Amino acid sequence: MLNTIASITTAALAVLVAALMLTAPATARSLALVTSTTTNASPIASLIVSPVDETFGERAVTVSRSLGAARGSTSAAQNVAAPAATAEPAAPAPAPAPAPSVDDARSFALARIGAVQFSCLDALWQHESDWDPSAENPTSGAYGIAQALPAAKMASIGKDWMSNPITQVSWGLEYIAARYGSACNAWSFWLRHYPHWY
């Protein structure tokens, strides 16, 4: 049964190779018959192509490889490389997203806590850091928009805590909520203490 299927497949592929040869006639030196290393390999499976005839070569090598792979052949045709296809130029990588700005961080805070609480937060952080993500207190070492002390506490929100204003604002809002309950409570605390701190 398998021999019958293999014979039918070989015959069908022989017709295919003949059709390919009619559409792109081979030159005298473009085909060579190679003795197969297996006894059941078809002579058609052993066709190899000279790299000179690129049009026919691509087709014949593909057919030859298909025949050899389907029948377990180890003919030399399987080792013939098809001519290299021209590569399409790679699409440029998308541009990285721009880093968040202080305005983005202010909008983020406003959206999280609302206008009333934001007015207190804005006053607090204007006095603490002027909303500068790289503000550093020379005496205490407090850092960033929220003046975190120690500064590395903000790493709990993100690795980019030293430069990303949204990471700093996220940490500051969590700190204020946990310690004071609201931005207005934090602002009131700040106003009652001198030197000012929260």
NUFI-38918 format. One line per field, with one value per atom (N, C-alpha, C): residue number from 1; residue in three letters; atom name; y, x, z. Coordinates in nm, 2 decimals, padded with zeros to 4 digits. Each point is the difference from the previous one (the first is absolute). Layout:
rodren NUM_...
loti ALA_...
lolum CA_...
c2 Y_...
c1 X_...
c3 Z_...
END
This chain:
rodren 1_1_1_2_2_2_3_3_3_4_4_4_5_5_5_6_6_6_7_7_7_8_8_8_9_9_9_10_10_10_11_11_11_12_12_12_13_13_13_14_14_14_15_15_15_16_16_16_17_17_17_18_18_18_19_19_19_20_20_20_21_21_21_22_22_22_23_23_23_24_24_24_25_25_25_26_26_26_27_27_27_28_28_28_29_29_29_30_30_30_31_31_31_32_32_32_33_33_33_34_34_34_35_35_35_36_36_36_37_37_37_38_38_38_39_39_39_40_40_40_41_41_41_42_42_42_43_43_43_44_44_44_45_45_45_46_46_46_47_47_47_48_48_48_49_49_49_50_50_50_51_51_51_52_52_52_53_53_53_54_54_54_55_55_55_56_56_56_57_57_57_58_58_58_59_59_59_60_60_60_61_61_61_62_62_62_63_63_63_64_64_64_65_65_65_66_66_66_67_67_67_68_68_68_69_69_69_70_70_70_71_71_71_72_72_72_73_73_73_74_74_74_75_75_75_76_76_76_77_77_77_78_78_78_79_79_79_80_80_80_81_81_81_82_82_82_83_83_83_84_84_84_85_85_85_86_86_86_87_87_87_88_88_88_89_89_89_90_90_90_91_91_91_92_92_92_93_93_93_94_94_94_95_95_95_96_96_96_97_97_97_98_98_98_99_99_99_100_100_100_101_101_101_102_102_102_103_103_103_104_104_104_105_105_105_106_106_106_107_107_107_108_108_108_109_109_109_110_110_110_111_111_111_112_112_112_113_113_113_114_114_114_115_115_115_116_116_116_117_117_117_118_118_118_119_119_119_120_120_120_121_121_121_122_122_122_123_123_123_124_124_124_125_125_125_126_126_126_127_127_127_128_128_128_129_129_129_130_130_130_131_131_131_132_132_132_133_133_133_134_134_134_135_135_135_136_136_136_137_137_137_138_138_138_139_139_139_140_140_140_141_141_141_142_142_142_143_143_143_144_144_144_145_145_145_146_146_146_147_147_147_148_148_148_149_149_149_150_150_150_151_151_151_152_152_152_153_153_153_154_154_154_155_155_155_156_156_156_157_157_157_158_158_158_159_159_159_160_160_160_161_161_161_162_162_162_163_163_163_164_164_164_165_165_165_166_166_166_167_167_167_168_168_168_169_169_169_170_170_170_171_171_171_172_172_172_173_173_173_174_174_174_175_175_175_176_176_176_177_177_177_178_178_178_179_179_179_180_180_180_181_181_181_182_182_182_183_183_183_184_184_184_185_185_185_186_186_186_187_187_187_188_188_188_189_189_189_190_190_190_191_191_191_192_192_192_193_193_193_194_194_194_195_195_195_196_196_196_197_197_197_198_198_198
loti MET_MET_MET_LEU_LEU_LEU_ASN_ASN_ASN_THR_THR_THR_ILE_ILE_ILE_ALA_ALA_ALA_SER_SER_SER_ILE_ILE_ILE_THR_THR_THR_THR_THR_THR_ALA_ALA_ALA_ALA_ALA_ALA_LEU_LEU_LEU_ALA_ALA_ALA_VAL_VAL_VAL_LEU_LEU_LEU_VAL_VAL_VAL_ALA_ALA_ALA_ALA_ALA_ALA_LEU_LEU_LEU_MET_MET_MET_LEU_LEU_LEU_THR_THR_THR_ALA_ALA_ALA_PRO_PRO_PRO_ALA_ALA_ALA_THR_THR_THR_ALA_ALA_ALA_ARG_ARG_ARG_SER_SER_SER_LEU_LEU_LEU_ALA_ALA_ALA_LEU_LEU_LEU_VAL_VAL_VAL_THR_THR_THR_SER_SER_SER_THR_THR_THR_THR_THR_THR_THR_THR_THR_ASN_ASN_ASN_ALA_ALA_ALA_SER_SER_SER_PRO_PRO_PRO_ILE_ILE_ILE_ALA_ALA_ALA_SER_SER_SER_LEU_LEU_LEU_ILE_ILE_ILE_VAL_VAL_VAL_SER_SER_SER_PRO_PRO_PRO_VAL_VAL_VAL_ASP_ASP_ASP_GLU_GLU_GLU_THR_THR_THR_PHE_PHE_PHE_GLY_GLY_GLY_GLU_GLU_GLU_ARG_ARG_ARG_ALA_ALA_ALA_VAL_VAL_VAL_THR_THR_THR_VAL_VAL_VAL_SER_SER_SER_ARG_ARG_ARG_SER_SER_SER_LEU_LEU_LEU_GLY_GLY_GLY_ALA_ALA_ALA_ALA_ALA_ALA_ARG_ARG_ARG_GLY_GLY_GLY_SER_SER_SER_THR_THR_THR_SER_SER_SER_ALA_ALA_ALA_ALA_ALA_ALA_GLN_GLN_GLN_ASN_ASN_ASN_VAL_VAL_VAL_ALA_ALA_ALA_ALA_ALA_ALA_PRO_PRO_PRO_ALA_ALA_ALA_ALA_ALA_ALA_THR_THR_THR_ALA_ALA_ALA_GLU_GLU_GLU_PRO_PRO_PRO_ALA_ALA_ALA_ALA_ALA_ALA_PRO_PRO_PRO_ALA_ALA_ALA_PRO_PRO_PRO_ALA_ALA_ALA_PRO_PRO_PRO_ALA_ALA_ALA_PRO_PRO_PRO_ALA_ALA_ALA_PRO_PRO_PRO_SER_SER_SER_VAL_VAL_VAL_ASP_ASP_ASP_ASP_ASP_ASP_ALA_ALA_ALA_ARG_ARG_ARG_SER_SER_SER_PHE_PHE_PHE_ALA_ALA_ALA_LEU_LEU_LEU_ALA_ALA_ALA_ARG_ARG_ARG_ILE_ILE_ILE_GLY_GLY_GLY_ALA_ALA_ALA_VAL_VAL_VAL_GLN_GLN_GLN_PHE_PHE_PHE_SER_SER_SER_CYS_CYS_CYS_LEU_LEU_LEU_ASP_ASP_ASP_ALA_ALA_ALA_LEU_LEU_LEU_TRP_TRP_TRP_GLN_GLN_GLN_HIS_HIS_HIS_GLU_GLU_GLU_SER_SER_SER_ASP_ASP_ASP_TRP_TRP_TRP_ASP_ASP_ASP_PRO_PRO_PRO_SER_SER_SER_ALA_ALA_ALA_GLU_GLU_GLU_ASN_ASN_ASN_PRO_PRO_PRO_THR_THR_THR_SER_SER_SER_GLY_GLY_GLY_ALA_ALA_ALA_TYR_TYR_TYR_GLY_GLY_GLY_ILE_ILE_ILE_ALA_ALA_ALA_GLN_GLN_GLN_ALA_ALA_ALA_LEU_LEU_LEU_PRO_PRO_PRO_ALA_ALA_ALA_ALA_ALA_ALA_LYS_LYS_LYS_MET_MET_MET_ALA_ALA_ALA_SER_SER_SER_ILE_ILE_ILE_GLY_GLY_GLY_LYS_LYS_LYS_ASP_ASP_ASP_TRP_TRP_TRP_MET_MET_MET_SER_SER_SER_ASN_ASN_ASN_PRO_PRO_PRO_ILE_ILE_ILE_THR_THR_THR_GLN_GLN_GLN_VAL_VAL_VAL_SER_SER_SER_TRP_TRP_TRP_GLY_GLY_GLY_LEU_LEU_LEU_GLU_GLU_GLU_TYR_TYR_TYR_ILE_ILE_ILE_ALA_ALA_ALA_ALA_ALA_ALA_ARG_ARG_ARG_TYR_TYR_TYR_GLY_GLY_GLY_SER_SER_SER_ALA_ALA_ALA_CYS_CYS_CYS_ASN_ASN_ASN_ALA_ALA_ALA_TRP_TRP_TRP_SER_SER_SER_PHE_PHE_PHE_TRP_TRP_TRP_LEU_LEU_LEU_ARG_ARG_ARG_HIS_HIS_HIS_TYR_TYR_TYR_PRO_PRO_PRO_HIS_HIS_HIS_TRP_TRP_TRP_TYR_TYR_TYR
lolum N_CA_C_N_CA_C_N_CA_C_N_CA_C_N_CA_C_N_CA_C_N_CA_C_N_CA_C_N_CA_C_N_CA_C_N_CA_C_N_CA_C_N_CA_C_N_CA_C_N_CA_C_N_CA_C_N_CA_C_N_CA_C_N_CA_C_N_CA_C_N_CA_C_N_CA_C_N_CA_C_N_CA_C_N_CA_C_N_CA_C_N_CA_C_N_CA_C_N_CA_C_N_CA_C_N_CA_C_N_CA_C_N_CA_C_N_CA_C_N_CA_C_N_CA_C_N_CA_C_N_CA_C_N_CA_C_N_CA_C_N_CA_C_N_CA_C_N_CA_C_N_CA_C_N_CA_C_N_CA_C_N_CA_C_N_CA_C_N_CA_C_N_CA_C_N_CA_C_N_CA_C_N_CA_C_N_CA_C_N_CA_C_N_CA_C_N_CA_C_N_CA_C_N_CA_C_N_CA_C_N_CA_C_N_CA_C_N_CA_C_N_CA_C_N_CA_C_N_CA_C_N_CA_C_N_CA_C_N_CA_C_N_CA_C_N_CA_C_N_CA_C_N_CA_C_N_CA_C_N_CA_C_N_CA_C_N_CA_C_N_CA_C_N_CA_C_N_CA_C_N_CA_C_N_CA_C_N_CA_C_N_CA_C_N_CA_C_N_CA_C_N_CA_C_N_CA_C_N_CA_C_N_CA_C_N_CA_C_N_CA_C_N_CA_C_N_CA_C_N_CA_C_N_CA_C_N_CA_C_N_CA_C_N_CA_C_N_CA_C_N_CA_C_N_CA_C_N_CA_C_N_CA_C_N_CA_C_N_CA_C_N_CA_C_N_CA_C_N_CA_C_N_CA_C_N_CA_C_N_CA_C_N_CA_C_N_CA_C_N_CA_C_N_CA_C_N_CA_C_N_CA_C_N_CA_C_N_CA_C_N_CA_C_N_CA_C_N_CA_C_N_CA_C_N_CA_C_N_CA_C_N_CA_C_N_CA_C_N_CA_C_N_CA_C_N_CA_C_N_CA_C_N_CA_C_N_CA_C_N_CA_C_N_CA_C_N_CA_C_N_CA_C_N_CA_C_N_CA_C_N_CA_C_N_CA_C_N_CA_C_N_CA_C_N_CA_C_N_CA_C_N_CA_C_N_CA_C_N_CA_C_N_CA_C_N_CA_C_N_CA_C_N_CA_C_N_CA_C_N_CA_C_N_CA_C_N_CA_C_N_CA_C_N_CA_C_N_CA_C_N_CA_C_N_CA_C_N_CA_C_N_CA_C_N_CA_C_N_CA_C_N_CA_C_N_CA_C_N_CA_C_N_CA_C_N_CA_C_N_CA_C_N_CA_C_N_CA_C_N_CA_C_N_CA_C_N_CA_C_N_CA_C_N_CA_C_N_CA_C_N_CA_C_N_CA_C_N_CA_C_N_CA_C_N_CA_C_N_CA_C_N_CA_C_N_CA_C_N_CA_C_N_CA_C_N_CA_C_N_CA_C_N_CA_C_N_CA_C_N_CA_C_N_CA_C_N_CA_C_N_CA_C
c2 -00.12_00.12_00.13_00.00_00.11_00.02_-00.11_00.01_00.06_-00.04_00.06_00.15_00.04_00.14_00.08_-00.06_00.06_00.01_-00.10_00.00_00.11_00.01_00.10_00.14_00.02_00.13_00.03_-00.10_00.03_00.03_-00.06_00.03_00.14_00.04_00.13_00.11_-00.03_00.10_00.01_-00.12_00.00_00.09_00.00_00.08_00.15_00.03_00.13_00.05_-00.08_00.04_00.03_-00.08_00.01_00.13_00.03_00.13_00.12_-00.01_00.11_00.02_-00.11_00.01_00.06_-00.02_00.06_00.16_00.04_00.14_00.07_-00.06_00.06_-00.10_-00.01_-00.11_00.01_-00.12_-00.01_00.01_00.05_00.01_-00.14_-00.02_-00.13_-00.03_00.10_-00.02_00.02_00.02_00.03_-00.12_-00.11_-00.13_-00.10_-00.07_-00.11_-00.12_-00.12_-00.11_-00.05_-00.02_-00.04_-00.14_-00.09_-00.13_00.01_-00.05_00.01_-00.10_00.03_-00.09_-00.11_00.01_-00.11_-00.07_-00.12_-00.08_00.03_00.05_00.03_00.15_00.08_00.14_00.01_00.08_00.03_00.08_-00.02_00.09_00.14_00.03_00.13_00.07_-00.08_00.05_00.04_-00.04_00.02_00.12_00.07_00.12_00.11_00.05_00.12_00.10_00.12_00.11_00.09_00.04_00.10_00.13_00.07_00.13_00.11_-00.04_00.10_00.02_-00.10_00.02_00.02_00.12_00.03_-00.02_00.03_-00.02_-00.14_-00.09_-00.14_-00.06_00.05_-00.05_00.00_00.11_00.01_-00.11_-00.02_-00.09_-00.15_-00.03_-00.14_-00.04_00.09_-00.03_-00.03_00.08_-00.02_-00.13_-00.04_-00.13_-00.11_00.02_-00.11_-00.02_00.11_-00.02_-00.06_00.03_-00.06_-00.15_-00.03_-00.15_-00.07_00.05_-00.07_-00.01_00.11_-00.01_-00.09_-00.01_-00.09_-00.14_-00.04_-00.14_-00.04_00.09_-00.03_-00.01_00.07_-00.01_00.09_-00.03_00.08_00.04_00.03_00.04_00.13_00.02_00.12_00.12_-00.02_00.12_00.07_-00.07_00.06_00.10_-00.01_00.09_00.12_00.01_00.12_00.11_00.11_00.12_00.08_00.04_00.08_00.14_00.07_00.13_00.09_00.09_00.08_00.10_00.00_00.10_00.13_00.11_00.13_00.03_00.05_00.03_00.13_00.00_00.13_00.08_00.13_00.09_-00.01_-00.01_-00.01_00.14_-00.01_00.12_00.06_00.13_00.06_-00.03_-00.01_-00.03_00.12_-00.02_00.11_00.08_00.13_00.09_-00.02_00.00_-00.02_00.11_-00.03_00.09_00.11_00.13_00.11_-00.02_00.05_-00.01_00.09_-00.03_00.08_00.13_00.11_00.13_00.03_00.11_00.05_00.03_00.06_00.03_-00.13_-00.11_-00.13_-00.05_00.02_-00.04_00.08_00.13_00.09_-00.05_-00.03_-00.05_-00.13_-00.09_-00.13_00.02_00.09_00.03_00.05_00.10_00.06_-00.11_-00.08_-00.11_-00.10_-00.02_-00.10_00.06_00.13_00.05_00.11_00.05_00.10_00.14_00.10_00.14_00.06_-00.03_00.06_-00.05_-00.13_-00.06_00.04_00.01_00.04_00.14_00.09_00.14_00.00_-00.09_-00.01_-00.07_-00.10_-00.07_00.09_00.08_00.09_00.10_00.06_00.09_-00.07_-00.12_-00.07_-00.03_-00.05_-00.04_00.12_00.11_00.12_00.05_-00.01_00.04_-00.10_-00.13_-00.10_-00.01_-00.01_-00.02_00.08_00.08_00.07_-00.10_-00.11_-00.11_-00.04_00.01_-00.04_-00.14_-00.09_-00.15_-00.02_00.09_-00.02_00.09_00.06_00.09_-00.08_00.05_-00.07_00.09_-00.04_00.09_-00.02_00.10_-00.02_-00.04_00.03_-00.03_-00.15_-00.03_-00.13_-00.11_00.04_-00.10_-00.04_00.07_-00.03_00.03_-00.08_00.01_00.00_00.07_-00.01_00.09_-00.01_00.08_-00.01_-00.12_-00.02_00.01_00.02_00.01_-00.13_-00.11_-00.13_-00.01_-00.05_-00.01_-00.14_-00.09_00.01_-00.01_00.05_00.01_-00.14_-00.10_-00.13_-00.07_00.06_-00.05_-00.01_00.10_00.01_-00.12_-00.08_-00.12_-00.10_00.01_-00.09_00.02_00.11_00.03_-00.03_00.03_-00.03_00.02_-00.07_00.02_00.13_00.07_00.13_00.12_-00.03_00.10_00.13_-00.01_00.12_00.10_-00.04_00.09_00.01_-00.10_00.00_00.07_00.12_00.07_-00.07_-00.09_-00.07_-00.10_-00.07_-00.09_00.07_00.11_00.08_00.05_00.04_00.05_-00.12_-00.12_-00.12_-00.03_00.00_-00.03_00.11_00.13_00.11_-00.01_-00.04_-00.01_-00.12_-00.11_-00.11_00.04_00.07_00.04_00.09_00.10_00.09_-00.07_-00.08_-00.08_-00.08_-00.07_-00.09_00.08_00.12_00.07_00.11_00.06_00.12_-00.02_-00.10_-00.02_00.08_00.12_00.08_00.11_00.05_00.11_00.12_00.04_00.12_-00.02_-00.12_-00.03_00.01_-00.04_00.01_00.15_00.08_00.14_00.07_-00.03_00.06_-00.04_-00.12_-00.04_00.08_00.01_00.07_00.15_00.06_00.14_00.02_-00.10_00.01_-00.02_-00.05_-00.03_00.09_00.04_00.08_-00.05_-00.03_00.01_-00.10_00.03_-00.07_-00.14_-00.10_-00.13_-00.08_-00.11_-00.08_-00.15
c1 00.08_-00.08_00.09_00.10_00.09_00.07_00.05_00.07_-00.09_-00.13_-00.10_-00.01_-00.02_-00.01_00.13_00.11_00.13_00.01_-00.04_00.01_-00.09_-00.12_-00.10_00.06_00.05_00.06_00.12_00.08_00.12_-00.05_-00.10_-00.05_-00.06_-00.08_-00.06_00.11_00.10_00.11_00.08_00.01_00.07_-00.08_-00.13_-00.08_00.02_00.01_00.02_00.13_00.11_00.13_00.00_-00.07_00.00_-00.08_-00.10_-00.08_00.09_00.08_00.09_00.11_00.04_00.11_-00.06_-00.13_-00.06_-00.02_-00.03_-00.02_00.13_00.10_00.14_00.10_00.02_00.09_00.14_00.05_00.13_00.11_00.11_00.12_00.07_00.08_00.07_00.08_00.06_00.08_-00.07_-00.13_-00.07_-00.05_00.00_-00.05_00.12_00.01_00.09_-00.06_00.02_-00.06_00.10_-00.04_00.09_-00.05_00.09_-00.04_-00.04_-00.12_-00.05_00.07_00.00_00.06_-00.09_-00.13_-00.09_-00.05_-00.04_-00.04_-00.14_-00.09_-00.14_-00.01_00.10_-00.02_-00.02_-00.09_-00.04_00.11_00.04_00.09_-00.04_-00.13_-00.06_00.04_00.01_00.03_00.15_00.08_00.14_00.04_-00.10_00.04_00.06_00.11_00.05_00.02_00.01_00.00_00.12_00.06_00.11_-00.05_00.07_-00.04_-00.01_00.04_00.00_-00.15_-00.08_-00.14_-00.09_-00.01_-00.07_-00.15_-00.06_-00.15_-00.03_00.06_-00.03_00.06_00.11_00.07_-00.08_-00.07_-00.08_-00.11_-00.07_-00.11_00.06_00.10_00.05_00.06_00.07_00.05_-00.11_-00.11_-00.11_-00.06_-00.03_-00.05_00.09_00.13_00.10_00.00_00.00_00.00_-00.13_-00.11_-00.13_00.00_00.05_00.00_00.09_00.12_00.10_-00.06_-00.06_-00.05_-00.12_-00.08_-00.12_00.04_00.11_00.03_00.12_00.05_00.11_00.13_00.01_00.12_00.11_00.12_00.11_00.08_-00.07_00.07_00.07_00.10_00.08_-00.09_-00.11_-00.09_-00.05_-00.01_-00.04_00.10_00.12_00.10_00.02_-00.07_00.01_-00.08_00.07_-00.06_-00.08_-00.12_-00.07_00.06_-00.01_00.05_-00.07_00.08_-00.05_-00.11_-00.10_-00.11_00.04_-00.05_00.03_-00.08_00.06_-00.07_-00.07_-00.12_-00.07_00.06_00.01_00.06_-00.09_00.07_-00.07_-00.07_-00.12_-00.07_00.07_00.00_00.07_-00.08_00.08_-00.06_-00.08_-00.12_-00.08_00.08_-00.02_00.06_-00.04_00.09_-00.04_-00.09_-00.09_-00.09_00.08_-00.05_00.08_-00.02_00.10_00.00_-00.11_-00.06_-00.11_00.06_-00.07_00.04_-00.06_00.04_-00.06_-00.15_-00.03_-00.14_-00.08_00.06_-00.07_-00.02_00.10_-00.01_-00.11_-00.01_-00.10_-00.14_-00.01_-00.13_-00.04_00.10_-00.02_-00.05_00.06_-00.04_-00.14_-00.03_-00.13_-00.11_00.03_-00.10_-00.01_00.10_-00.01_-00.07_00.02_-00.05_-00.11_-00.02_-00.11_00.06_-00.08_00.04_00.03_-00.09_00.01_00.13_00.02_00.12_00.13_-00.02_00.12_00.04_-00.09_00.05_00.09_-00.03_00.08_00.14_-00.01_00.12_00.09_-00.06_00.08_00.07_-00.06_00.06_00.11_-00.02_00.10_00.12_-00.02_00.12_00.06_-00.07_00.07_00.10_-00.04_00.10_00.11_-00.03_00.10_00.10_-00.04_00.09_-00.02_-00.10_-00.04_-00.03_-00.05_-00.04_00.13_00.11_00.13_00.03_00.00_00.03_00.14_00.09_00.14_00.04_-00.10_00.02_00.06_00.10_00.07_00.02_-00.04_00.02_00.15_00.08_00.15_00.02_-00.09_00.02_-00.05_-00.12_-00.05_00.02_00.01_00.01_-00.13_-00.11_-00.13_00.00_-00.07_00.02_-00.14_00.00_-00.11_-00.12_-00.10_-00.12_-00.06_-00.01_-00.06_00.10_00.13_00.11_00.00_00.01_00.01_00.13_-00.01_00.11_00.00_00.09_00.10_-00.06_00.07_-00.05_-00.03_00.08_-00.02_-00.14_-00.07_-00.14_-00.08_00.02_-00.08_00.02_00.11_00.02_-00.11_-00.08_-00.11_-00.11_00.00_-00.09_00.06_00.13_00.06_00.15_00.07_00.15_00.04_-00.09_00.03_-00.03_00.00_-00.04_00.08_00.13_00.08_-00.03_-00.07_-00.02_-00.15_-00.08_-00.14_-00.09_-00.05_-00.09_-00.13_-00.05_-00.12_00.03_00.11_00.04_00.01_00.06_00.02_-00.13_-00.09_-00.14_-00.08_00.01_-00.07_00.05_00.13_00.05_-00.05_00.01_-00.04_-00.15_-00.08_-00.15_-00.02_00.07_-00.01_00.04_00.12_00.05_-00.10_-00.05_-00.09_-00.13_-00.05_-00.13_00.03_00.11_00.03_00.03_00.06_00.05_-00.10_-00.07_-00.08_-00.15_-00.03_-00.13_-00.04_00.05_-00.03_00.11_00.00_00.10_-00.03_-00.12_-00.03_00.04_-00.01_00.05_00.15_00.07_00.15_00.04_-00.07_00.03_-00.03_-00.10_-00.03_00.12_00.04_00.11_00.13_00.02_00.12_00.00_-00.12_-00.01_00.02_-00.04_00.01_00.14_00.09_00.14_00.10_00.09_00.11_00.13_00.11_00.00_-00.10_-00.05_-00.11_00.05_-00.09_00.03_-00.14_00.00_-00.12_00.04
c3 00.00_00.00_00.00_00.09_00.00_-00.13_-00.06_-00.13_-00.10_00.00_-00.10_00.02_00.12_00.03_-00.04_00.03_-00.03_-00.16_-00.07_-00.15_-00.05_00.05_-00.04_00.02_00.13_00.03_-00.09_-00.03_-00.08_-00.14_-00.05_-00.14_00.00_00.10_00.01_00.00_00.08_00.01_-00.13_-00.07_-00.13_-00.10_00.01_-00.09_00.04_00.13_00.05_-00.05_00.01_-00.04_-00.15_-00.08_-00.15_-00.03_00.08_-00.03_00.04_00.10_00.04_-00.11_-00.06_-00.10_-00.12_-00.03_-00.12_00.02_00.13_00.02_00.01_00.04_00.01_-00.05_-00.13_-00.05_00.06_00.02_00.06_-00.11_00.04_-00.10_00.01_-00.09_-00.01_00.12_00.07_00.11_00.14_-00.01_00.12_00.08_-00.07_00.07_00.00_00.10_00.01_00.08_-00.05_00.07_00.10_00.12_00.11_00.04_00.03_00.04_00.15_00.03_00.13_00.09_00.13_00.10_00.04_-00.04_00.04_-00.13_00.02_-00.12_-00.04_00.09_-00.05_-00.04_00.00_-00.04_-00.15_-00.03_-00.14_-00.06_-00.13_-00.07_00.00_00.00_00.01_00.13_00.11_00.13_00.00_-00.09_00.00_-00.09_-00.06_-00.08_00.09_-00.05_00.07_-00.11_00.05_-00.10_00.02_-00.11_00.01_00.05_00.08_00.05_-00.11_-00.13_-00.11_-00.04_00.00_-00.04_00.12_00.04_00.13_-00.01_-00.11_-00.01_00.01_-00.08_00.01_00.12_00.05_00.11_00.13_00.02_00.12_00.00_-00.12_-00.01_00.01_-00.07_00.00_00.13_00.07_00.13_00.10_-00.01_00.09_-00.02_-00.13_-00.04_00.05_-00.03_00.04_00.15_00.07_00.15_00.05_-00.06_00.04_-00.03_-00.12_-00.03_00.10_00.02_00.09_00.14_00.05_00.14_00.01_-00.10_00.01_-00.01_-00.06_-00.02_00.09_00.09_00.08_-00.07_-00.12_-00.08_00.07_-00.03_00.05_-00.12_-00.11_-00.12_00.01_-00.09_00.01_-00.03_-00.06_-00.04_00.13_00.11_00.12_00.05_-00.04_00.05_-00.08_-00.11_-00.10_00.06_00.01_00.06_-00.11_00.03_-00.10_00.00_-00.11_-00.01_00.11_00.06_00.11_-00.05_00.07_-00.03_00.05_-00.06_00.04_00.13_00.10_00.12_-00.01_00.06_00.01_00.11_-00.02_00.10_00.12_00.12_00.12_00.03_00.06_00.04_00.12_00.00_00.12_00.13_00.10_00.13_00.04_00.07_00.05_00.10_-00.01_00.09_00.14_00.10_00.14_00.04_00.10_00.05_00.07_-00.01_00.06_00.15_00.07_00.15_00.05_00.11_00.05_00.05_-00.02_00.05_00.14_00.05_00.13_-00.02_-00.12_-00.03_00.00_-00.05_00.00_00.14_00.09_00.14_00.07_-00.03_00.07_-00.05_-00.13_-00.05_00.07_00.01_00.06_00.15_00.07_00.14_00.01_-00.09_00.00_-00.02_-00.10_-00.03_00.12_00.07_00.11_00.12_00.04_00.12_-00.01_-00.12_-00.02_00.02_-00.04_00.00_00.14_00.10_00.13_00.07_00.00_00.06_-00.08_-00.14_-00.08_00.04_00.03_00.04_00.12_00.10_00.12_-00.04_-00.08_-00.05_-00.07_-00.09_-00.09_00.09_00.10_00.09_00.08_00.05_00.08_-00.09_-00.11_-00.08_-00.07_-00.02_-00.05_00.10_00.13_00.11_00.02_-00.01_00.03_-00.12_-00.12_-00.11_-00.13_00.00_-00.12_-00.11_00.03_-00.09_-00.08_00.05_-00.07_00.03_-00.10_00.03_00.05_-00.02_00.04_00.12_00.06_00.12_00.11_00.07_00.11_00.11_00.12_00.12_00.04_00.00_00.03_00.14_00.09_00.14_00.03_-00.04_00.04_-00.10_-00.13_-00.11_-00.05_00.04_-00.05_-00.15_-00.08_-00.15_-00.07_-00.11_-00.10_00.03_-00.07_00.01_00.14_00.05_00.13_00.12_-00.03_00.09_00.10_-00.07_00.07_00.08_00.12_00.09_00.07_-00.03_-00.10_-00.14_-00.10_-00.13_-00.06_00.03_-00.06_00.04_00.09_00.03_-00.12_-00.09_-00.12_-00.10_00.02_-00.08_00.02_00.11_00.01_-00.11_-00.06_-00.11_-00.13_-00.02_-00.13_00.00_-00.09_-00.01_-00.05_-00.06_-00.06_00.09_00.13_00.10_00.00_-00.04_00.00_-00.10_-00.11_-00.11_-00.05_00.04_-00.05_00.09_-00.04_00.09_00.04_-00.09_00.04_00.10_00.00_00.10_00.13_00.00_00.13_00.05_-00.09_00.05_00.05_-00.06_00.05_00.14_00.02_00.13_00.10_-00.04_00.09_00.04_-00.09_00.03_00.09_-00.02_00.09_00.14_00.01_00.13_00.07_-00.07_00.06_00.05_-00.08_00.03_00.13_00.01_00.11_00.13_-00.01_00.12_00.04_-00.10_00.04_-00.04_-00.09_-00.04_-00.13_-00.01_-00.12_-00.02_-00.12_-00.03_00.08_00.03_00.08_00.15_00.05_00.13_00.01_-00.11_00.00_-00.01_-00.08_-00.01_00.13_00.07_00.13_00.10_00.00_00.08_-00.03_-00.13_-00.05_00.05_-00.01_00.05_00.14_00.09_00.14_00.06_-00.08_00.04_-00.06_00.08_-00.05_00.06_-00.07_-00.14_-00.06_-00.12_-00.06_-00.05_00.03_-00.05_00.01_-00.06_00.01_-00.01
END
